[in-house]
Amino acid sequence: MPEPESELSSREVEHVARLARLGITPEEVVRYRDQLRHILTAIDALKRADTSKVPATAHPLEERNIMREDERQPSLPAEAALRNAPSREDAYFKVKAIQE
């Protein structure tokens, strides 16, 4: 692959790691720098690809939702739903508060 337009430096990798509050070793800096350089090279190759004859798509595969028609059905009775609940209060599940 050709080299990316701008070389990523170890200093830039260290800066990004510091912004993300990641503690990385000097060996990891070199490894991540090299990996990111390869990623940037691949992105540069994609930028150069001629896509003028490719139609715009939201998804590469033709997908559609196949759903059944809604049908009204009786719901599960509250007593049956609460039968195995570890804790309940009247006809409701009782759970611990998630906010203090």
Backbone hydrogen bonds in HBPLUS format (Angstrom, degrees):
<---DONOR---> <-ACCEPTOR-->    atom                        ^
c    i                          cat <-CA-CA->   ^        H-A-AA   ^      H-
h    n   atom  resd res      DA  || num        DHA   H-A  angle D-A-AA Bond
n    s   type  num  typ     dist DA aas  dist angle  dist       angle   num
A0012-GLU N   A0009-SER O   3.14 MM   3  5.23 122.2  2.49  96.3 109.6     1
A0013-VAL N   A0009-SER O   3.16 MM   4  6.54 155.5  2.22 147.5 154.0     2
A0014-GLU N   A0010-SER O   2.89 MM   4  6.17 160.3  1.93 152.9 158.3     3
A0015-HIS N   A0011-ARG O   2.93 MM   4  6.14 149.7  2.03 141.7 150.3     4
A0016-VAL N   A0012-GLU O   2.95 MM   4  6.22 163.2  1.98 151.8 155.0     5
A0017-ALA N   A0013-VAL O   2.93 MM   4  6.10 160.3  1.97 149.9 155.9     6
A0018-ARG N   A0014-GLU O   2.89 MM   4  6.07 151.1  1.97 143.0 151.0     7
A0019-LEU N   A0015-HIS O   2.92 MM   4  6.23 156.0  1.98 149.5 156.1     8
A0020-ALA N   A0016-VAL O   2.94 MM   4  6.18 148.4  2.04 146.2 154.9     9
A0022-LEU N   A0017-ALA O   2.75 MM   5  4.97 178.5  1.75 153.6 153.3    10
A0021-ARG N   A0018-ARG O   3.01 MM   3  4.78 153.2  2.08  98.7 106.2    11
A0028-GLU N   A0025-THR O   3.02 MM   3  5.09 117.3  2.43  97.8 113.2    12
A0029-VAL N   A0025-THR O   2.93 MM   4  6.29 150.0  2.03 151.7 161.0    13
A0030-VAL N   A0026-PRO O   3.17 MM   4  6.47 160.1  2.22 146.0 149.2    14
A0031-ARG N   A0027-GLU O   2.99 MM   4  6.26 162.5  2.02 147.0 152.3    15
A0032-TYR N   A0028-GLU O   2.75 MM   4  5.85 173.1  1.75 156.5 158.5    16
A0033-ARG N   A0029-VAL O   2.86 MM   4  5.88 155.4  1.92 145.8 153.6    17
A0034-ASP N   A0030-VAL O   3.00 MM   4  6.19 163.3  2.03 149.4 153.2    18
A0035-GLN N   A0031-ARG O   2.95 MM   4  6.20 159.3  2.00 149.2 155.5    19
A0036-LEU N   A0032-TYR O   2.78 MM   4  5.91 164.7  1.80 152.5 156.9    20
A0037-ARG N   A0033-ARG O   2.88 MM   4  6.06 147.1  1.99 144.2 153.7    21
A0038-HIS N   A0034-ASP O   3.11 MM   4  6.40 153.3  2.19 144.8 150.7    22
A0039-ILE N   A0035-GLN O   3.02 MM   4  6.37 154.2  2.09 147.1 154.6    23
A0040-LEU N   A0036-LEU O   2.86 MM   4  6.07 163.4  1.89 150.7 154.9    24
A0041-THR N   A0037-ARG O   2.90 MM   4  6.08 147.0  2.01 143.0 152.4    25
A0042-ALA N   A0038-HIS O   3.00 MM   4  6.26 157.1  2.05 146.2 151.6    26
A0043-ILE N   A0039-ILE O   2.95 MM   4  6.26 154.4  2.02 149.1 156.7    27
A0044-ASP N   A0040-LEU O   2.91 MM   4  6.12 155.1  1.97 144.3 150.9    28
A0045-ALA N   A0041-THR O   3.02 MM   4  6.32 151.3  2.11 145.9 153.5    29
A0046-LEU N   A0042-ALA O   3.03 MM   4  6.34 152.6  2.10 145.5 152.8    30
A0047-LYS N   A0043-ILE O   2.90 MM   4  6.20 148.0  2.01 147.6 156.9    31
A0048-ARG N   A0044-ASP O   3.17 MM   4  6.44 141.5  2.33 141.8 150.8    32
A0049-ALA N   A0046-LEU O   3.21 MM   3  5.18 146.8  2.33  97.6 107.2    33
A0054-VAL N   A0051-THR O   3.11 MM   3  5.15 165.0  2.13 109.3 113.0    34
A0080-ALA N   A0077-PRO O   3.01 MM   3  5.35 119.8  2.38 106.4 120.7    35
A0081-ALA N   A0077-PRO O   3.00 MM   4  6.34 157.6  2.06 155.5 162.7    36
A0082-LEU N   A0078-ALA O   2.89 MM   4  6.04 151.6  1.97 153.2 160.7    37
A0083-ARG N   A0080-ALA O   3.40 MM   3  5.11 154.9  2.47  94.5 101.6    38
A0085-ALA N   A0082-LEU O   3.07 MM   3  5.02 164.5  2.10 108.9 113.6    39
A0094-LYS N   A0087-SER O   3.01 MM   7  5.25 169.5  2.02 126.8 123.5    40
A0089-GLU N   A0092-TYR O   2.94 MM   3  5.35 159.6  1.98 146.0 152.6    41
A0092-TYR N   A0089-GLU O   3.01 MM   3  5.35 145.8  2.14 121.1 131.8    42
